[in-house]
């Protein structure tokens, strides 16, 4: 019994590429590839895992299988992203590949993990502050603070009364 790809004598190598995607895209499409077409069906199992991103808060955990029919060399899978209103650094989710037991000998795994980098698209924490002065009362009154974005992070406004009007 011959195990492996008879046409090429060397079984195809499975790989997956790293990816950058904006959080606001809603999904990340990951491509799994074979170095060459196989002569038999090849099944590759996959599963997401937290990198610096956290399932439920940054993406929805998922897993599955892709089946390469004879002659196919590329398949895609989709990861659902969570588009929140929290300003944060770029975060990562891993997509881990394993060769399905039924495909043993038909292919090898060359790159078993893709790192999906999720770029934050939330606005920065811009804040405008309005002060009014009342010289006769020798005082300065805070008239209002306006947040210029819908981002949910908290912030601090500091007023320097000694200098008359300073905000940092």
C-alpha positions as CSV (number, residue, x, y, z in Angstrom):
1,X,0.0,0.0,0.0
2,X,1.3,3.4,-1.0
3,X,0.5,6.2,1.4
4,X,0.8,9.8,0.3
5,X,0.4,11.7,-2.9
6,X,1.3,9.3,-5.8
7,X,1.3,12.0,-8.5
8,X,3.9,14.2,-6.8
9,X,5.6,11.5,-4.7
10,X,6.0,14.1,-2.0
11,X,2.8,14.9,0.0
12,X,1.5,18.5,-0.1
13,X,2.5,20.8,2.8
14,X,-0.2,22.7,4.6
15,X,0.4,26.3,5.6
16,X,-1.6,29.3,6.8
17,X,-0.6,33.0,6.6
18,X,-0.7,35.6,9.3
19,X,-3.2,38.4,8.7
20,X,-3.9,42.0,9.8
21,X,-7.5,43.1,9.9
22,X,-9.4,46.1,11.2
23,X,-11.7,45.4,14.2
24,X,-14.5,47.3,12.3
25,X,-14.4,44.7,9.5
26,X,-16.5,42.4,11.6
27,X,-14.7,39.3,10.3
28,X,-11.2,38.0,9.5
29,X,-10.8,35.7,6.5
30,X,-7.9,33.3,7.0
31,X,-6.5,31.3,4.0
32,X,-5.2,27.8,4.4
33,X,-3.0,26.6,1.5
34,X,-1.4,23.4,0.1
35,X,2.0,23.6,-1.5
36,X,0.6,21.5,-4.3
37,X,-2.6,19.7,-5.1
38,X,-3.2,16.3,-3.7
39,X,-4.6,13.3,-5.5
40,X,-6.9,12.4,-2.6
41,X,-9.1,14.5,-0.2
42,X,-7.1,16.1,2.6
43,X,-8.9,17.3,5.8
44,X,-7.3,20.0,8.0
45,X,-8.8,20.8,11.4
46,X,-8.6,24.3,12.9
47,X,-9.4,26.1,16.1
48,X,-9.0,29.6,17.4
49,X,-7.1,30.4,20.6
50,X,-6.5,33.6,22.6
51,X,-3.3,35.4,21.8
52,X,-3.6,38.9,23.4
53,X,-7.2,39.1,22.3
54,X,-9.8,37.4,24.5
55,X,-12.7,35.3,23.1
56,X,-16.1,36.8,23.6
57,X,-14.7,40.3,24.1
58,X,-12.6,40.6,21.0
59,X,-13.6,37.7,18.8
60,X,-15.9,34.6,18.8
61,X,-14.1,31.4,19.5
62,X,-14.6,28.9,16.7
63,X,-13.3,25.7,15.2
64,X,-13.9,23.4,12.2
65,X,-12.4,21.5,9.3
66,X,-11.6,22.4,5.8
67,X,-11.5,19.6,3.1
68,X,-9.3,20.0,0.1
69,X,-10.7,17.9,-2.8
70,X,-8.2,16.5,-5.2
71,X,-6.8,19.3,-7.3
72,X,-7.6,22.1,-4.7
73,X,-4.9,24.1,-3.1
74,X,-6.6,26.9,-1.2
75,X,-9.5,27.2,1.4
76,X,-10.7,30.0,3.6
77,X,-12.2,30.2,7.0
78,X,-13.9,33.1,8.8
79,X,-13.5,34.3,12.3
80,X,-16.1,36.7,13.7
81,X,-14.7,39.8,15.4
82,X,-16.3,41.9,18.1
83,X,-16.3,45.6,17.2
84,X,-16.5,47.3,20.6
85,X,-16.1,51.0,21.5
86,X,-13.0,50.5,23.6
87,X,-9.8,52.1,22.5
88,X,-7.1,49.4,22.8
89,X,-3.8,48.3,21.3
90,X,-3.7,45.8,18.4
91,X,-4.6,42.4,19.7
92,X,-4.0,38.9,18.4
93,X,-5.9,35.7,18.0
94,X,-4.3,32.5,16.9
95,X,-5.6,29.9,14.4
96,X,-4.1,26.5,15.1
97,X,-4.0,23.8,12.4
98,X,-3.8,20.0,12.8
99,X,-4.0,17.3,10.2
100,X,-7.1,15.3,10.6
101,X,-6.3,11.7,11.6
102,X,-8.0,10.5,8.4
103,X,-5.5,12.4,6.3
104,X,-2.4,11.0,7.9
105,X,0.3,10.5,5.3
106,X,-1.6,12.5,2.7
107,X,-0.1,15.8,3.7
108,X,2.2,17.4,6.3
109,X,1.7,20.6,8.3
110,X,4.4,23.2,7.5
111,X,3.0,26.2,9.3
112,X,0.6,25.2,12.0
113,X,-0.4,28.6,13.3
114,X,-1.7,31.9,11.9
115,X,-1.6,35.0,14.0
116,X,-4.5,37.3,13.2
117,X,-3.7,40.8,14.3
118,X,-6.8,42.9,15.1
119,X,-6.2,46.6,14.7
120,X,-8.3,48.8,16.8
121,X,-10.4,51.3,14.9
122,X,-11.9,53.2,17.8
123,X,-11.4,56.9,18.0
124,X,-8.9,58.4,20.4
125,X,-10.1,60.0,23.7
126,X,-10.4,63.6,22.5
127,X,-11.8,65.9,25.1
128,X,-12.6,69.6,24.9
129,X,-12.9,71.7,28.1
130,X,-14.5,75.1,28.4
131,X,-13.7,77.5,31.2
132,X,-15.2,80.9,32.0
133,X,-13.6,83.6,34.1
134,X,-15.3,86.0,36.4
135,X,-12.7,88.7,37.3
136,X,-15.0,90.5,39.8
137,X,-15.3,87.3,41.8
138,X,-11.6,86.4,41.2
139,X,-12.6,83.0,40.1
140,X,-12.6,80.6,37.3
141,X,-15.6,78.3,36.7
142,X,-15.6,75.1,34.8
143,X,-18.4,75.6,32.2
144,X,-18.3,72.2,30.5
145,X,-16.5,69.1,29.4
146,X,-17.3,67.7,26.0
147,X,-16.1,64.2,25.0
148,X,-15.5,64.2,21.2
149,X,-15.9,60.4,20.7
150,X,-18.1,57.5,21.7
151,X,-15.2,55.4,23.0
152,X,-16.0,53.8,26.3
153,X,-12.7,54.2,28.1
154,X,-12.6,56.6,31.1
155,X,-10.3,59.6,31.2
156,X,-9.1,62.4,33.4
157,X,-9.1,66.1,33.0
158,X,-6.7,68.1,35.2
159,X,-7.0,71.8,35.7
160,X,-4.2,73.9,37.0
161,X,-5.8,76.7,39.0
162,X,-2.4,78.3,39.9
163,X,-1.7,79.2,36.3
164,X,-5.2,80.4,35.6
165,X,-6.1,78.1,32.8
166,X,-4.3,74.9,32.0
167,X,-5.6,71.6,31.0
168,X,-3.7,68.4,30.6
